[in-house]
């Protein structure tokens, strides 16, 4: 009986640690090099993670690369927002971050995410 109680106590103490390891940080960036197909793929991948992204407006250059974007994001857990860029950058600074870790300093950030990514 003591072995069963010990095992039960061990499992109860280990569960919070396992959950902390499973917590994740989702970062989505939109870049000038993205095409319409890239945006569709990003939306599908995030949707599989229960994060809903809708593109309000998109503009592409003559080469088919993303020039301007307005989007909304809903993480379905109370965190949602929107952002707009009339000049989508080449780097990883425009998009959103959803940090599911309990000790996250910034659990959600949308728009110019350069600062949120460095944390």
C-alpha positions in Angstrom: 0.0 0.0 0.0 2.9 2.4 0.8 4.4 1.7 -2.6 1.1 2.7 -4.3 0.8 5.9 -2.2 4.4 6.8 -3.0 3.9 6.2 -6.7 0.7 8.3 -6.6 2.5 11.1 -4.8 5.3 11.0 -7.3 2.9 11.2 -10.2 1.1 14.2 -8.6 4.3 16.0 -8.1 5.6 15.3 -11.6 2.5 16.4 -13.5 3.1 20.2 -13.0 6.7 19.8 -14.2 5.6 17.9 -17.3 2.9 20.5 -18.1 5.6 23.3 -17.8 7.7 21.4 -20.3 4.8 21.1 -22.7 4.0 24.8 -22.6 5.2 26.5 -25.7 5.7 29.8 -27.5 4.2 30.3 -30.9 5.7 33.0 -33.1 4.3 33.9 -36.5 6.1 36.4 -38.8 5.0 37.9 -42.1 7.7 38.9 -44.5 8.0 40.6 -47.8 9.2 37.3 -49.4 5.9 35.5 -48.5 3.5 34.6 -51.3 -0.2 34.0 -51.2 0.5 30.3 -50.8 2.8 31.0 -47.9 0.0 32.9 -46.2 -2.4 30.1 -46.7 0.1 27.6 -45.3 0.7 29.8 -42.2 -3.1 30.1 -41.6 -3.5 26.3 -41.9 -0.6 25.5 -39.6 -1.9 27.9 -37.0 -5.4 26.7 -37.4 -4.3 23.2 -36.5 -3.0 24.7 -33.3 -6.4 26.3 -32.6 -5.0 29.8 -33.4 -7.3 31.5 -35.9 -5.8 34.0 -38.3 -7.8 36.0 -40.8 -6.3 38.2 -43.5 -8.4 41.4 -43.7 -6.4 42.7 -46.6 -3.3 41.7 -48.6 -1.3 43.4 -51.3 1.4 41.8 -53.4 4.0 43.2 -55.7 4.5 42.3 -59.4 6.7 39.3 -58.3 3.9 38.0 -56.1 5.6 38.9 -52.8 3.7 40.3 -49.9 3.8 44.1 -49.9 1.0 45.0 -47.4 -1.0 43.1 -44.9 -3.7 43.6 -42.3 -4.6 40.6 -40.2 -6.5 39.5 -37.1 -5.5 36.7 -34.7 -7.6 34.9 -32.1 -5.8 32.4 -29.9 -9.2 31.2 -28.6 -8.1 31.6 -25.0 -8.9 35.3 -24.5 -5.9 36.6 -26.4 -6.7 38.3 -29.7 -5.6 41.3 -31.7 -4.9 42.7 -35.1 -2.1 44.5 -36.9 -1.5 46.2 -40.2 1.5 47.1 -42.3 1.6 49.0 -45.5 5.2 48.0 -46.0 5.8 44.4 -44.9 9.4 44.1 -43.8 12.0 41.6 -44.9 13.0 40.6 -41.4 11.2 38.8 -38.5 9.6 41.9 -36.9 6.0 41.9 -38.1 3.5 39.3 -36.9 2.5 38.0 -33.4 3.7 36.0 -30.5 1.6 33.9 -28.1 3.7 32.6 -25.2 1.8 29.9 -23.3 4.4 29.5 -20.5 3.1 30.5 -17.1 6.1 32.7 -16.3 5.9 34.5 -19.7 6.7 38.2 -19.3 4.6 39.0 -22.4 2.0 36.3 -23.1 0.7 37.9 -26.2 2.0 40.5 -28.6 0.8 41.5 -32.1 2.3 43.9 -34.6 5.9 44.9 -34.5 7.1 41.9 -32.4 10.8 42.7 -32.4 10.8 43.6 -28.7 8.6 40.7 -27.7 10.8 38.1 -29.5 13.9 39.3 -27.6 12.4 38.5 -24.2 
